[in-house]
Amino acid sequence: MILDGIPAPAARGTAPDAEARKQRLRRRLERLIGVAATEGNELLPLRNGDEIFPAMLGAIRSAQHTIDMMTFVYWRGQIARDFAAALADRARAGVRVRLLLDGFGAKKIERHLLDLMDAAGVQVAWFRKPVWLSPFKQNHRCHRKALVVDEHTAFTGGVGIAEEWCGNARHPGEWRDTHVQVRGPAVDGIAAAFAQNWAECHDELFGDRDRFTEHDQSGSSVVQVVRGSASIGWQDMQTLIRVMLTSAEERFRLATAYFAPDAYFVDLLCRTARRGVRVEILLPGPHTDQRACRLAGQHHYRRLLEAGVRIRQYRPTMMHAKIMTVDSVATLIGSTNFNRRSLDHDEEVMLAVLDEAFTAALDRDYEADLERSVDIDLARWKRRALLQRAKEAAVTPVRRFL
């Protein structure tokens, strides 16, 4: 049987071994997206602010040549001050420091932090400040998160620079998120994601401090860096997720902060489950900062549950991670959510990682998160209140923007 251009797998127990699966998936991604994967990468998953922020700040404070950083969210709190101080300190020491902020997502940044960094020599640029834009461009944001230090160490994932990400997801004031530290050739792909957005905002793309050094073979992970662009039409990010879903043979896991897919991806999730793949989705529960998006996703729950998709909601705090794992051999991790905004409207960056050990580490985190989550039961969902149904219907006109 052929499903979405991919032959359906044979009965379980006859699937190819992990190396064959990885190679087949690698060639599909390289050919269909047109971006070569790189070998010899070292990846370190970082769980929650207690691990993420010390690693990022440590890299910044050790920088000797260049720091390139971009983020969608730069809000308030001590961690916002810590990052500004660290960036300013390295700029005063002669390091070339560039900071790219989204004109909408980072609008809460405190003015005195901008003044501090400017006085120290940090080059701060704004991606599409709304006041300067047509209404069309205002809807297309830079949602990428990237930090590249001395061209050899990079970070990407879901975290923003704000006190909400501090801690270890112990209560609603500490969000649950995952970032990844990267060394090796894949750093170039993350650096290119920064450069692509910096080029729109600044006249100088590179300078004397950029050395364009070769990368060491730091580890054993195969990584493809995929960029999603804020433009109209089918995007590479959509192709990436489509290939992962249609290639899954045993299990597809998704954790996302914002779940509001279009009809195509709802149908693809259902078809994937119906052909025998265990499809699991982990979403925010009572704690979310985007209730309209949550309602837009809930509109699809019944159809997904009837197809055999398992949906769980995370209870302790906001689930903000953006992770997909496939068949214990592949992982997608980065800034992309499973919603129309990420897939249709925003600049995003995602790592497609082919590595059993890295995938196993994220699967262990996923299973720990499941222990703090509750299942959405189909029978109970069918009996949900009329008010809940009305709220789901009310967001229909804006669903494509969520």
SEPA-485156 format. One record per residue: x, y, z of N, C-alpha, C in turn. Coordinates in steps of 0.1 Angstrom, whole numbers, padded with zeros to 4 digits, always signed. Layout:
<recs>
XYZXYZXYZ ...
</recs>
This chain:
<recs>
+0008-0012+0000+0000+0000+0000+0009+0012+0000 +0005+0023-0007+0012+0035-0008+0005+0046+0000 +0011+0053+0009+0005+0063+0017+0013+0076+0016 +0007+0086+0010+0014+0099+0008+0027+0098+0001 +0028+0089-0008+0040+0087-0016+0050+0078-0009 +0047+0072+0003+0057+0064+0010+0050+0050+0012 +0057+0039+0008+0052+0026+0010+0049+0023+0025 +0037+0018+0028+0034+0014+0042+0044+0003+0047 +0048+0004+0059+0057-0006+0064+0052-0020+0065 +0061-0030+0064+0057-0044+0066+0053-0046+0080 +0048-0058+0083+0044-0061+0097+0055-0059+0107 +0051-0055+0119+0061-0052+0129+0070-0065+0131 +0083-0062+0134+0092-0073+0136+0100-0075+0123 +0096-0070+0112+0103-0071+0099+0109-0058+0095 +0108-0048+0103+0113-0035+0100+0129-0035+0099 +0135-0027+0090+0149-0027+0089+0156-0023+0102 +0169-0025+0104+0175-0021+0116+0177-0006+0117 +0182-0001+0128+0183+0013+0130+0191+0020+0120 +0202+0015+0116+0211+0021+0106+0204+0023+0093 +0197+0012+0089+0190+0013+0076+0179+0023+0077 +0172+0024+0088+0161+0034+0090+0166+0048+0089 +0177+0050+0096+0183+0063+0096+0188+0068+0082 +0194+0059+0075+0199+0062+0061+0188+0065+0052 +0177+0057+0053+0165+0059+0044+0159+0073+0047 +0158+0076+0060+0152+0088+0064+0161+0100+0060 +0174+0098+0062+0183+0109+0058+0182+0112+0043 +0181+0102+0034+0181+0105+0020+0167+0111+0016 +0156+0107+0023+0144+0113+0020+0144+0128+0023 +0150+0131+0035+0150+0145+0039+0160+0153+0030 +0171+0148+0027+0181+0155+0019+0175+0158+0005 +0169+0148-0001+0164+0150-0015+0151+0159-0015 +0142+0157-0005+0130+0164-0006+0131+0179-0001 +0141+0181+0008+0143+0195+0013+0154+0202+0006 +0164+0194+0001+0175+0199-0007+0186+0205+0002 +0187+0201+0015+0197+0205+0024+0205+0193+0029 +0218+0193+0027+0226+0181+0031+0227+0180+0046 +0226+0168+0051+0228+0165+0065+0243+0165+0067 +0248+0168+0080+0262+0168+0083+0264+0157+0093 +0276+0151+0093+0280+0141+0103+0290+0147+0113 +0292+0139+0124+0303+0143+0133+0298+0154+0143 +0285+0155+0146+0281+0165+0155+0279+0160+0169 +0281+0169+0179+0279+0165+0193+0267+0174+0198 +0257+0167+0203+0245+0173+0208+0243+0170+0222 +0240+0181+0230+0237+0179+0244+0223+0185+0247 +0213+0176+0250+0200+0181+0253+0200+0188+0267 +0193+0200+0268+0193+0208+0280+0178+0209+0284 +0175+0205+0296+0161+0204+0301+0158+0216+0311 +0150+0225+0307+0145+0235+0316+0156+0246+0319 +0152+0257+0325+0161+0268+0327+0173+0265+0335 +0171+0256+0345+0182+0252+0354+0194+0247+0346 +0192+0240+0335+0203+0235+0327+0206+0244+0315 +0195+0250+0309+0197+0258+0297+0204+0271+0299 +0200+0279+0309+0206+0292+0310+0221+0292+0315 +0224+0283+0324+0239+0283+0328+0248+0279+0316 +0243+0270+0308+0251+0266+0296+0252+0277+0286 +0241+0284+0283+0242+0295+0274+0250+0307+0279 +0248+0310+0292+0256+0321+0298+0271+0318+0299 +0274+0305+0302+0287+0301+0302+0294+0302+0289 +0287+0299+0278+0293+0300+0265+0295+0315+0261 +0286+0323+0265+0287+0337+0262+0299+0343+0269 +0301+0340+0282+0311+0346+0290+0325+0341+0286 +0326+0329+0279+0338+0324+0275+0342+0328+0260 +0333+0336+0254+0336+0340+0240+0348+0348+0238 +0356+0345+0227+0368+0352+0225+0367+0361+0212 +0358+0357+0203+0358+0364+0190+0344+0369+0186 +0334+0361+0186+0321+0365+0181+0310+0359+0189 +0299+0366+0190+0286+0361+0196+0275+0366+0187 +0267+0357+0181+0255+0360+0174+0243+0354+0181 +0233+0362+0184+0222+0357+0192+0209+0363+0186 +0199+0355+0185+0186+0360+0181+0175+0352+0189 +0165+0360+0192+0154+0354+0200+0141+0361+0197 +0130+0353+0198+0117+0359+0197+0113+0366+0209 +0114+0360+0221+0110+0365+0234+0123+0370+0241 +0123+0383+0245+0132+0389+0254+0124+0398+0263 +0120+0392+0275+0111+0399+0284+0118+0405+0296 +0114+0401+0308+0119+0408+0320+0124+0398+0330 +0129+0403+0341+0134+0394+0352+0149+0394+0353 +0154+0387+0363+0168+0387+0365+0176+0380+0354 +0170+0370+0348+0177+0363+0337+0179+0372+0325 +0169+0381+0323+0170+0391+0312+0182+0400+0315 +0183+0404+0327+0194+0413+0331+0208+0406+0330 +0208+0393+0334+0220+0385+0333+0225+0384+0319 +0216+0381+0309+0220+0380+0295+0225+0393+0290 +0218+0404+0293+0223+0417+0288+0237+0421+0294 +0239+0418+0307+0252+0421+0313+0263+0412+0307 +0260+0399+0304+0270+0391+0298+0274+0395+0284 +0264+0399+0276+0266+0403+0263+0274+0416+0263 +0270+0426+0272+0277+0438+0273+0291+0437+0277 +0294+0428+0286+0307+0425+0291+0316+0420+0280 +0312+0411+0272+0320+0406+0261+0322+0416+0251 +0312+0425+0248+0314+0435+0238+0325+0445+0243 +0325+0449+0256+0335+0458+0261+0349+0451+0260 +0349+0438+0261+0362+0431+0260+0367+0430+0246 +0360+0435+0236+0364+0434+0222+0358+0423+0214 +0349+0415+0219+0342+0405+0212+0331+0412+0203 +0330+0407+0191+0319+0413+0182+0306+0406+0186 +0296+0414+0191+0284+0408+0197+0272+0414+0189 +0264+0405+0183+0252+0409+0176+0240+0403+0182 +0230+0411+0184+0217+0406+0190+0206+0410+0181 +0198+0400+0177+0187+0402+0168+0174+0399+0176 +0165+0409+0177+0153+0408+0185+0141+0409+0176 +0131+0401+0178+0119+0402+0170+0111+0415+0175 +0106+0423+0165+0100+0435+0168+0087+0434+0176 +0081+0422+0175+0069+0420+0183+0071+0412+0196 +0078+0401+0194+0080+0392+0206+0089+0398+0217 +0098+0407+0213+0107+0412+0223+0104+0426+0228 +0092+0430+0225+0088+0444+0228+0088+0447+0243 +0087+0437+0251+0087+0439+0266+0101+0441+0272 +0111+0441+0264+0125+0442+0269+0126+0456+0276 +0133+0456+0287+0134+0469+0295+0144+0478+0287 +0140+0491+0287+0148+0501+0279+0162+0502+0284 +0164+0501+0297+0177+0503+0303+0187+0492+0299 +0181+0480+0296+0190+0469+0291+0195+0472+0277 +0186+0477+0269+0191+0481+0255+0201+0492+0256 +0199+0502+0265+0209+0513+0267+0223+0507+0271 +0222+0497+0281+0234+0491+0286+0242+0484+0275 +0235+0476+0267+0242+0469+0256+0247+0479+0245 +0239+0489+0242+0243+0498+0232+0256+0505+0236 +0256+0510+0249+0268+0517+0254+0281+0508+0254 +0279+0495+0255+0290+0486+0256+0295+0482+0242 +0287+0485+0231+0291+0481+0218+0284+0469+0212 +0273+0464+0219+0265+0453+0213+0257+0459+0201 +0258+0452+0190+0250+0456+0179+0236+0450+0180 +0226+0458+0183+0212+0453+0185+0204+0457+0172 +0197+0447+0166+0189+0450+0155+0175+0444+0158 +0165+0450+0152+0151+0446+0153+0145+0440+0141 +0139+0428+0142+0133+0422+0130+0119+0427+0129 +0116+0435+0118+0103+0439+0115+0095+0445+0126 +0100+0457+0130+0092+0464+0140+0078+0468+0134 +0068+0465+0141+0054+0467+0135+0052+0481+0131 +0057+0491+0137+0054+0505+0133+0059+0508+0119 +0069+0500+0115+0075+0503+0102+0069+0495+0090 +0060+0486+0094+0056+0476+0084+0042+0478+0079 +0040+0471+0067+0026+0470+0062+0019+0459+0071 +0006+0459+0071-0002+0449+0079+0002+0435+0075 +0005+0433+0062+0009+0419+0057+0022+0414+0064 +0032+0423+0064+0045+0418+0070+0044+0417+0085 +0036+0425+0091+0035+0424+0106+0031+0410+0111 +0024+0402+0102+0020+0389+0106+0031+0378+0104 +0042+0382+0099+0053+0372+0096+0064+0376+0105 +0066+0368+0116+0076+0371+0126+0088+0362+0126 +0099+0366+0133+0111+0358+0134+0110+0350+0148 +0106+0338+0147+0104+0330+0159+0116+0321+0162 +0126+0323+0154+0138+0315+0157+0146+0318+0170 +0152+0308+0176+0160+0311+0187+0174+0305+0184 +0184+0313+0185+0197+0308+0182+0208+0316+0189 +0218+0309+0194+0230+0315+0199+0242+0308+0193 +0251+0315+0187+0263+0310+0181+0275+0317+0187 +0284+0310+0193+0296+0315+0200+0309+0311+0193 +0317+0320+0189+0330+0317+0183+0329+0307+0172 +0318+0307+0165+0316+0299+0153+0316+0284+0156 +0318+0279+0168+0320+0265+0171+0310+0259+0180 +0302+0267+0187+0292+0262+0197+0279+0270+0194 +0268+0262+0193+0255+0269+0191+0245+0263+0200 +0234+0270+0202+0222+0266+0209+0210+0269+0202 +0200+0261+0202+0187+0264+0196+0177+0255+0204 +0164+0258+0202+0153+0251+0208+0141+0260+0210 +0135+0259+0222+0122+0266+0224+0123+0278+0234 +0134+0279+0241+0135+0288+0252+0136+0303+0248 +0129+0312+0256+0130+0326+0254+0138+0332+0266 +0141+0344+0265+0149+0351+0276+0139+0358+0285 +0135+0351+0295+0125+0357+0304+0124+0348+0317 +0120+0354+0328+0119+0347+0340+0110+0335+0340 +0100+0335+0330+0091+0323+0329+0099+0310+0326 +0110+0311+0320+0118+0299+0317+0128+0295+0328 +0129+0302+0338+0139+0299+0349+0133+0287+0357 +0142+0280+0364+0138+0269+0373+0138+0256+0366 +0129+0247+0371+0129+0233+0366+0115+0228+0365 +0105+0236+0361+0091+0232+0358+0085+0227+0371 +0088+0233+0382+0083+0228+0395+0069+0233+0398 +0065+0245+0392+0052+0251+0394+0049+0260+0383 +0037+0266+0382+0033+0274+0370+0042+0285+0367 +0050+0290+0376+0059+0301+0373+0072+0297+0366 +0074+0283+0364+0086+0278+0358+0082+0269+0346 +0083+0274+0334+0079+0267+0322+0088+0255+0319 +0081+0245+0313+0088+0233+0308+0093+0235+0294 +0106+0234+0291+0112+0236+0278+0124+0228+0276 +0129+0227+0264+0141+0220+0260+0149+0228+0250 +0162+0229+0252+0171+0235+0243+0182+0224+0239 +0190+0227+0230+0201+0218+0227+0213+0226+0224 +0225+0221+0229+0238+0226+0226+0244+0218+0215 +0249+0225+0205+0255+0218+0193+0269+0222+0191 +0277+0212+0188+0291+0214+0183+0293+0206+0171 +0301+0211+0161+0303+0203+0149+0297+0211+0137 +0297+0204+0125+0293+0211+0112+0279+0217+0112 +0270+0211+0120+0256+0216+0120+0256+0230+0126 +0266+0235+0133+0266+0249+0138+0265+0259+0126 +0270+0255+0114+0269+0264+0103+0255+0266+0099 +0246+0256+0100+0232+0257+0096+0225+0267+0106 +0228+0266+0118+0222+0275+0128+0227+0289+0126 +0240+0291+0123+0246+0304+0120+0240+0310+0107 +0237+0301+0098+0230+0306+0085+0216+0311+0088 +0209+0305+0098+0196+0309+0102+0197+0324+0107 +0207+0326+0116+0209+0339+0121+0212+0349+0110 +0222+0345+0101+0226+0354+0090+0215+0358+0081 +0206+0349+0078+0195+0351+0069+0186+0363+0075 +0183+0362+0088+0175+0373+0094+0182+0386+0096 +0195+0384+0100+0203+0396+0102+0205+0404+0089 +0206+0397+0078+0208+0404+0065+0196+0413+0062 +0184+0410+0067+0172+0418+0064+0173+0431+0073 +0180+0430+0084+0179+0441+0094+0192+0450+0094 +0203+0446+0088+0215+0453+0090+0223+0452+0077 +0231+0463+0074+0239+0464+0062+0251+0455+0061 +0257+0452+0073+0269+0444+0073+0266+0430+0077 +0268+0421+0067+0265+0407+0070+0277+0399+0077 +0289+0403+0074+0301+0397+0081+0312+0407+0081 +0322+0405+0090+0332+0414+0092+0346+0408+0095 +0355+0416+0099+0369+0410+0102+0369+0400+0113 +0360+0401+0122+0360+0392+0133+0355+0378+0130 +0348+0376+0118+0343+0363+0114+0355+0356+0107 +0358+0344+0113+0370+0336+0108+0367+0325+0098 +0354+0321+0098+0350+0310+0089+0359+0298+0090 +0360+0294+0103+0369+0282+0106+0362+0269+0102 +0370+0259+0100+0365+0245+0098+0360+0239+0111 +0351+0230+0110+0346+0223+0123+0353+0210+0125 +0356+0207+0138+0360+0194+0142+0349+0184+0141 +0352+0171+0140+0342+0161+0141+0340+0158+0156 +0331+0165+0162+0330+0165+0177+0322+0154+0183 +0313+0147+0175+0305+0136+0180+0301+0127+0168 +0290+0120+0171+0285+0110+0161+0272+0113+0155 +0265+0124+0158+0252+0127+0154+0251+0132+0140 +0242+0127+0132+0239+0132+0119+0228+0142+0120 +0230+0154+0115+0221+0165+0117+0218+0173+0104 +0205+0175+0101+0201+0184+0091+0195+0196+0097 +0199+0208+0093+0193+0221+0098+0184+0226+0088 +0171+0227+0092+0160+0231+0083+0155+0245+0087 +0154+0254+0078+0149+0268+0081+0135+0269+0074 +0126+0274+0082+0113+0278+0077+0112+0293+0075 +0107+0298+0064+0106+0312+0061+0093+0318+0062 +0092+0331+0065+0079+0338+0066+0075+0343+0053 +0070+0333+0045+0065+0337+0031+0053+0328+0028 +0047+0330+0016+0035+0323+0012+0039+0311+0004 +0032+0300+0006+0034+0288-0001+0038+0276+0008 +0040+0265+0002+0045+0253+0009+0059+0255+0014 +0061+0252+0027+0074+0255+0033+0082+0243+0036 +0095+0244+0037+0104+0233+0041+0100+0227+0054 +0095+0235+0063+0092+0230+0077+0080+0221+0075 +0071+0224+0067+0059+0215+0064+0064+0202+0058 +0073+0203+0048+0079+0191+0042+0086+0182+0053 +0094+0188+0061+0101+0181+0072+0092+0173+0080 +0081+0179+0085+0072+0172+0094+0064+0161+0086 +0061+0164+0074+0054+0155+0065+0062+0142+0063 +0075+0144+0060+0084+0132+0058+0085+0124+0071 +0086+0131+0083+0087+0123+0095+0074+0115+0098 +0063+0121+0096+0051+0114+0099+0049+0102+0089 +0051+0104+0076+0049+0094+0067+0060+0083+0067 +0071+0086+0073+0082+0076+0075+0081+0068+0087 +0073+0073+0097+0072+0066+0110+0066+0052+0108 +0072+0042+0114+0068+0028+0113+0062+0023+0126 +0067+0028+0137+0062+0022+0150+0057+0033+0159 +0064+0044+0161+0059+0054+0170+0063+0068+0166 +0054+0078+0167+0056+0092+0165+0052+0099+0177 +0061+0107+0183+0058+0114+0195+0059+0129+0192 +0050+0137+0197+0050+0151+0195+0048+0158+0209 +0056+0168+0212+0054+0177+0223+0055+0191+0217 +0044+0199+0220+0044+0212+0214+0036+0222+0223 +0041+0234+0223+0034+0244+0231+0021+0249+0225 +0020+0249+0211+0008+0254+0204+0004+0244+0193 -0008+0239+0195-0013+0228+0186-0025+0233+0179 -0024+0238+0167-0035+0242+0159-0032+0240+0144 -0031+0227+0140-0028+0224+0126-0039+0226+0117 -0036+0227+0104-0046+0228+0094-0052+0214+0091 -0062+0213+0082-0069+0201+0079-0059+0190+0073 -0049+0194+0065-0040+0185+0060-0032+0177+0070 -0027+0184+0080-0019+0178+0090-0027+0170+0100 -0039+0174+0103-0049+0166+0111-0051+0153+0104 -0054+0154+0091-0056+0142+0084-0044+0133+0083 -0032+0138+0082-0020+0130+0082-0017+0124+0095 -0020+0130+0106-0019+0124+0119-0028+0112+0121 -0041+0114+0116-0051+0104+0117-0047+0092+0108 -0042+0094+0096-0038+0083+0087-0026+0076+0093 -0017+0083+0099-0005+0077+0105-0009+0067+0116 -0018+0072+0124-0023+0063+0135-0031+0051+0130 -0039+0053+0120-0047+0042+0114-0039+0031+0107 -0027+0035+0103-0018+0024+0097-0010+0017+0107 -0013+0019+0120-0006+0011+0130+0005+0018+0138 +0008+0030+0135+0018+0037+0142+0012+0043+0155 +0020+0042+0166+0015+0047+0178+0018+0062+0178 +0008+0070+0177+0009+0085+0176+0005+0091+0190 +0015+0098+0196+0013+0104+0209+0015+0119+0209 +0006+0127+0214+0007+0141+0214+0007+0146+0229 +0016+0154+0232+0017+0160+0246+0016+0175+0245 +0005+0181+0251+0002+0195+0250+0000+0202+0263 +0000+0215+0263-0002+0222+0276-0016+0218+0281 -0017+0218+0295-0030+0216+0301-0036+0229+0306 -0038+0230+0319-0045+0242+0323-0037+0255+0323 -0023+0253+0321-0014+0265+0321-0010+0267+0307 -0015+0278+0301-0011+0282+0287-0012+0297+0286 -0003+0302+0277-0004+0317+0275-0011+0320+0262 -0016+0310+0255-0024+0312+0243-0036+0304+0243 -0047+0309+0250-0059+0301+0251-0067+0299+0238 -0066+0309+0230-0073+0308+0217-0067+0297+0208 -0053+0296+0209-0047+0285+0201-0050+0271+0207 -0051+0271+0220-0055+0258+0226-0069+0254+0222 -0078+0263+0221-0092+0261+0217-0092+0256+0202 -0084+0262+0194-0083+0258+0180-0078+0244+0178 -0069+0240+0187-0065+0226+0186-0075+0216+0192 -0082+0220+0202-0092+0212+0208-0104+0209+0198 -0106+0217+0189-0116+0215+0178-0113+0202+0171 -0100+0197+0171-0097+0185+0163-0096+0173+0172 -0098+0174+0185-0095+0163+0194-0103+0151+0191 -0116+0153+0189-0125+0141+0187-0120+0133+0175 -0117+0140+0164-0113+0132+0152-0100+0125+0154 -0091+0131+0161-0078+0125+0163-0080+0113+0173 -0087+0115+0183-0089+0104+0193-0096+0092+0186 -0106+0095+0178-0113+0084+0171-0104+0076+0161 -0093+0083+0156-0083+0076+0147-0073+0068+0155 -0073+0070+0169-0063+0062+0177-0052+0071+0182 -0052+0084+0179-0041+0092+0184-0043+0094+0199 -0033+0093+0207-0033+0095+0221-0029+0109+0225 -0038+0117+0231-0035+0131+0235-0035+0132+0250 -0024+0138+0255-0023+0141+0269-0020+0156+0271 -0024+0160+0283-0022+0174+0287-0013+0175+0299 -0002+0183+0298+0007+0185+0309+0002+0194+0320 +0003+0190+0332-0004+0196+0343+0004+0207+0351 +0016+0205+0354+0023+0213+0364+0024+0228+0360 +0027+0230+0347+0030+0244+0342+0029+0244+0327 +0033+0255+0321+0032+0256+0306+0042+0247+0300 +0037+0238+0291+0046+0230+0282+0050+0238+0270 +0062+0242+0269+0067+0250+0258+0077+0244+0249 +0080+0231+0251+0090+0224+0243+0084+0221+0229 +0093+0220+0219+0089+0217+0205+0098+0205+0201 +0093+0193+0203+0101+0181+0200+0092+0171+0193 +0098+0164+0184+0091+0152+0178+0102+0141+0177 +0098+0129+0181+0107+0117+0179+0100+0107+0171 +0108+0099+0163+0103+0089+0154+0110+0076+0156 +0103+0066+0159+0108+0052+0159+0122+0050+0167 +0124+0058+0177+0136+0057+0186+0149+0060+0178 +0148+0065+0166+0161+0068+0158+0162+0082+0154 +0151+0090+0154+0152+0104+0148+0144+0114+0157 +0149+0126+0157+0143+0137+0165+0143+0149+0157 +0132+0157+0159+0131+0170+0154+0130+0179+0167 +0139+0189+0167+0139+0198+0179+0143+0212+0174 +0136+0222+0179+0139+0236+0175+0128+0245+0179 +0125+0255+0171+0116+0266+0175+0101+0263+0169 +0099+0253+0161+0087+0252+0154+0076+0245+0162 +0064+0251+0163+0053+0245+0170+0044+0238+0159 +0035+0230+0163+0026+0223+0154+0013+0231+0152 +0015+0243+0147+0003+0252+0145+0005+0259+0131 -0005+0266+0127-0005+0273+0115+0005+0285+0115 +0006+0291+0126+0016+0302+0127+0030+0298+0124 +0035+0287+0131+0048+0282+0128+0050+0277+0114 +0040+0270+0109+0042+0263+0096+0039+0272+0084 +0031+0282+0086+0027+0291+0075+0033+0305+0075 +0035+0310+0087+0038+0325+0088+0051+0329+0094 +0058+0321+0102+0069+0326+0109+0083+0320+0104 +0094+0328+0107+0107+0323+0105+0110+0313+0116 +0114+0301+0113+0117+0290+0122+0130+0283+0119 +0136+0276+0129+0147+0267+0126+0145+0255+0134 +0148+0243+0127+0146+0230+0133+0158+0221+0130 +0162+0213+0140+0172+0203+0137+0166+0189+0135 +0169+0183+0124+0165+0169+0122+0177+0160+0126 +0176+0153+0137+0187+0146+0142+0185+0131+0141 +0195+0124+0135+0195+0110+0133+0205+0104+0143 +0200+0100+0155+0209+0095+0165+0201+0088+0176 +0203+0075+0178+0195+0068+0187+0197+0072+0202 +0209+0076+0205+0212+0080+0219+0205+0093+0222 +0207+0102+0213+0200+0116+0215+0185+0114+0216 +0180+0106+0207+0165+0104+0207+0161+0097+0220 +0168+0087+0224+0165+0080+0237+0164+0090+0249 +0174+0099+0249+0174+0109+0260+0161+0118+0260 +0157+0122+0248+0145+0130+0247+0132+0121+0250 +0133+0109+0246+0122+0100+0249+0120+0098+0264 +0132+0097+0271+0131+0095+0285+0125+0108+0292 +0128+0120+0287+0122+0132+0292+0107+0132+0289 +0104+0127+0277+0089+0127+0273+0082+0118+0283 +0087+0106+0286+0081+0097+0295+0079+0103+0309 +0090+0110+0313+0088+0117+0326+0077+0127+0326 +0076+0134+0315+0065+0144+0313+0051+0137+0313 +0051+0125+0307+0038+0118+0307+0033+0115+0321 +0042+0113+0330+0038+0109+0344+0032+0121+0351 +0034+0133+0345+0028+0145+0351+0017+0151+0342 +0011+0142+0334+0001+0146+0324-0012+0137+0326 -0023+0142+0320-0035+0134+0320-0040+0131+0306 -0046+0119+0304-0051+0116+0291-0064+0123+0288 -0066+0126+0275-0079+0130+0271-0087+0118+0266 -0098+0115+0273-0106+0103+0271-0116+0106+0260 -0118+0098+0250-0127+0100+0239-0141+0101+0244 -0145+0092+0252-0159+0092+0257-0163+0105+0265 -0154+0109+0273-0156+0121+0281-0155+0133+0272 -0146+0133+0263-0145+0145+0254-0158+0146+0245 -0164+0136+0242-0177+0137+0234-0188+0143+0243 -0187+0142+0256-0197+0148+0265-0193+0161+0270 -0183+0168+0264-0178+0181+0270-0190+0191+0269 -0189+0201+0277-0200+0211+0279-0202+0219+0266 -0214+0224+0265-0218+0232+0253-0210+0245+0253 -0206+0250+0265-0198+0262+0265-0184+0260+0259 -0179+0248+0262-0166+0245+0256-0167+0244+0241 -0177+0238+0236-0179+0236+0221-0181+0250+0215 -0188+0259+0222-0190+0272+0217-0177+0280+0216 -0168+0278+0226-0155+0285+0226-0147+0280+0214 -0147+0267+0212-0139+0261+0201-0144+0267+0187 -0157+0268+0186-0163+0274+0174-0160+0289+0172 -0159+0296+0183-0157+0310+0183-0143+0314+0177 -0133+0305+0178-0120+0309+0173-0118+0305+0158 -0128+0299+0152-0127+0294+0138-0123+0305+0129 -0128+0317+0129-0124+0328+0120-0109+0331+0120 -0102+0329+0132-0088+0333+0133-0079+0321+0134 -0084+0309+0132-0076+0297+0134-0064+0297+0125 -0064+0302+0113-0053+0302+0104-0041+0311+0109 -0044+0320+0118-0034+0329+0123-0028+0324+0137 -0033+0313+0142-0029+0309+0155-0017+0298+0155 
</recs>
